[in-house]
Amino acid sequence: MVNPGIHFMTNLPSFFVPFVGLILPAIAMASLSLHIQKNKIF
C-alpha cells in the first residue's frame, strides 16, 4: 500500500511548475503596469 502523502509530494512539481509559470508572470506584469501608471513615465 502506497502512502498517499508521499505520492502527492512526488506529483507536486508537475502541478507546481505550470502554476508558477502562469501566475508569476501575471503578477509581475500587473505590478509593472501599476508601477508605470503610478509614476506616469509614458
Sequence and secondary structure as in RCSB ss.txt:
>XXXX:A:sequence
MVNPGIHFMTNLPSFFVPFVGLILPAIAMASLSLHIQKNKIF
>XXXX:A:secstr
   HHHHHHHHHHHHHHHHHHHHHHHHHHHHHHHHHHHHT  
